[in-house]
Every structure is written in C-alpha cells, then in structure tokens.
Amino acid sequence: MGLFDKFKQGSKDMIKSYDKVKLNQKLTYEELYDVMKEGTYPCGEPQLTGKGIMHCIQFPPVNKYVIQVALSGTTVTVTKIYSGIGGILKETVGDAVTGGWYDVLNGENIDLNQMTRIVGEELTKLCQTKGLLN
C-alpha cells in the first residue's frame, strides 16, 4: 500500500463509521453467527444477543463503543454504537467543546472506525469461502 493509499484509507477511517457486506441470499442471525465465529477479530469474539427485532451480533465493549452487526435482507451492516449512557454523554460534551469536530479529532473514534472496516473485511472473506457472496 503506497503513501497516498494509506492517507486515503486514514481519511476514510476518520469519517466512515460502518461497513457493509452484500450477500447473495438471506441469512438468519444464527446462520450469520455460525459463519462469523470461525473468524478472528481484533475486538474480541462475536456474541449473539437479543430477541426478535432487537436481535443482533455484538462484540465486547471497547471504551465507549460496541461493534454491532445487523442484518437487513441480504445486507450485513457492521457499525459502532454507543456503549451505554456514558458513551453518549462523553460524545455530547466532546462535540460541544470542539464545535462538532470531536469525531474527527478523537483517536478512539478513528480506531473503532478501523475496527468496523477490519470486521467487515473478515466477514467478507468468511462469506466468500462459504459461497455467500456474488
């Protein structure tokens, strides 16, 4: 990866806080979890949580965020969400102090954006080996 490519990826990680994987068929959360648990992730092991419409796959909390995997039809979305009220409060205060630039200036936020990308890449690789991608 050249210097320009690293800069481009770094600037994308400052802004983009999600990753998407497009499957060639619909899966249940249980089926997706079975595929995901074969991978290795920098943010820990995935866990199947919730019931009904609150069903999702989450990773253990990292600082004020949780990496979450959600299904919608044939699209899998990997994103970071706040881990409790403390995360929301910290983000709100940070935005107020920096005039809305907290996300861009916060190294923790950039690291979690990178993790969503890494989880998405690992999921893509696993789905490809299972024949779940076009």
Sequence and secondary structure as in RCSB ss.txt:
>XXXX:A:sequence
MGLFDKFKQGSKDMIKSYDKVKLNQKLTYEELYDVMKEGTYPCGEPQLTGKGIMHCIQFPPVNKYVIQVALSGTT
VTVTKIYSGIGGILKETVGDAVTGGWYDVLNGENIDLNQMTRIVGEELTKLCQTKGLLN
>XXXX:A:secstr
  HHHHHHHHHHHHH  EEEEE SS   HHHHHHHHTTS  TT   EEE  GGG EEE   BTTEEEEEEEETTE
EEEEEEE HHHHHHHHHHHHHHHTT HHHH HHHHHHHHHHHHHHHHHHHHHHHTT   
